[in-house]
Amino acid sequence: MTVPFPLLAAVRYRRDDGVDRLLEAVVRDLQARGARVAGYVQHETEADGECCAVTLVEDVATGERHVISQQLGSGARGC
């Protein structure tokens, strides 16, 4: 199938819906079927008493992960 333009999608969700796991499952399923998938999925570690969890993005084509959050300390309102 040839598509004349890149496909984009938006997924609306509530805070605790687990959309990151859903998108990762879709990516892994497509890859298992032989599809070439490009883009990033987000992963978040559990917060262990620190300010916030560590947030990473994974390049689904290479598996490389990059930290996109910043630990600002216990007095911070965001990370």
Secondary structure as UniProt FT lines:
FT   TURN            15..16
FT   HELIX           19..32
FT   TURN            33..34
FT   STRAND          40..44
FT   STRAND          55..59
FT   TURN            60..62
FT   STRAND          65..67
FT   TURN            74..75
//
